[in-house]
């Protein structure tokens, strides 16, 4: 862990003074970014996590800026967790990028469409049950706690209710671009959490890798489940299912797995915990 990672990303206190958080928990709050400076702070945090910590490969422009930026940042909503422990220097310590279907369709489509065929999922959407793509999730190392993760999910739950979301989806990443190192995890996900055909996105060539490469009987299920990243485990706990095929993302040094979460399948325990808690 580098010093930069442990600092998170500071913002001027005055910038946040007039904004209303979605939820609070102690010295933390969760909110949607409303200024370019807030979005820039989220991009800087993403750079520290994805490039400095996880080994993604920046192009020269990205390396000079030390911000993880792509065109989708201009149209997405950015969910932020802010730490106010130092009142004069609040810090962005966690972020999620949110892209609603109506916004995506008006701006060239979903980010995940570059890796997966989303047509079955899109066919299931409609008025009052639109899709929401989750992406670019990260939390600074010192804040990877239940409190931070809970705030992010409470913010997402509130967003779902506001916008009539029927399904959440996105790509979750297994660290390391060598798919052979993830055979047990990929196969276990395929055998135990494969989405039904009507919700099953399919990985696109040429970077597709098969998930069903080990027989179910040959997998140590407990070990495979333990080896999954915390984000994937969290998705599975709220009813997530996976698409068909992994996708090797050499730039970000990952093998991506498509996850889809029908909102009406999220358990009441999680809905109450993340959506109905009072501040």
JOHU-V392290 format. One line per field, one symbol per residue. phi: phi as a letter, one per 30 degrees, with the letter a starting at -180 (. if undefined). A space follows every 50 residues. Layout:
phi->???
//
This chain:
phi->.deddddibdbdeddcdcccddbbbidcbbacdbbddddddddddededd cddcidcddedddddhbdbbddedcddcdbccccecedbdbdcaabccbd ddddddbjjdedddcbdceddddddleibddbccahdabdedcdbedddd dedddddddeddcidcbcalccccdjdddddceddddddddcbdddedbc dbdcdccdbdcdcbdedccddddddddddeddeddddcjdbcdcjcbdcd dchbccbdbbbdedcddddddddcccdcd
//
